[in-house]
């Protein structure tokens, strides 16, 4: 099916292939070349979900298009180095992830972790004074996930 070919024209060659197939085969080289180039550095993973496969392909093609535009604008960028596309993809990934990392560092994930950060920030830098000898060692409330035991009294 094609919107370019209205009739069922057949070639005059010996194999009598439809003109639509001949036009497709003559232009198919660009698609194969793009698949080969994006296959070198790809984000595709095995998946049974077709929307995810389409999304991975869109990311690969978008990254390749960004690389083509970048090298057209900055032809001297990393000139003489090997694997320039890999270097571009690494910088592109860092540029996309950096704002999210900075935002997540300043904002904790959950209210519980936010309260923990506030408690940790209010604690003094010096450890609290040791309790009298003979007292049992207990889990520190601030270090509970690490299961550390201390004979010091935790300050809230």
C-alpha angles and dihedrals in degrees: 000000000000138000090210096058113057099173134042095254115178125205122249091231123112093258091052095215118178114264089236091062093047092051091048093050093048092055098037094089093079092056092049091048092050091048090051093049096045090045091065094066110016138157093208118129132182108276137160092207112091096203089059091049090051090048092051090050091049090052092049094049093044091051091049091049090050089051092051092049092045094051091047091054096039107030093165094055109124090345113184095019124119123239094022092165091055090051090049092050091049092052091044091053092049091048091052095046101040098078091049092049092050092049092049092050091057097041121052119222103240138018089251092057090044091056090046090053090050091050092048092050091053095052117100120253092235119072116251119261116279117259121239117289117272097036117132121256112243137184115276111239092219093048098042096123090056092048092228119167124210140176090213120100112247116232118219 
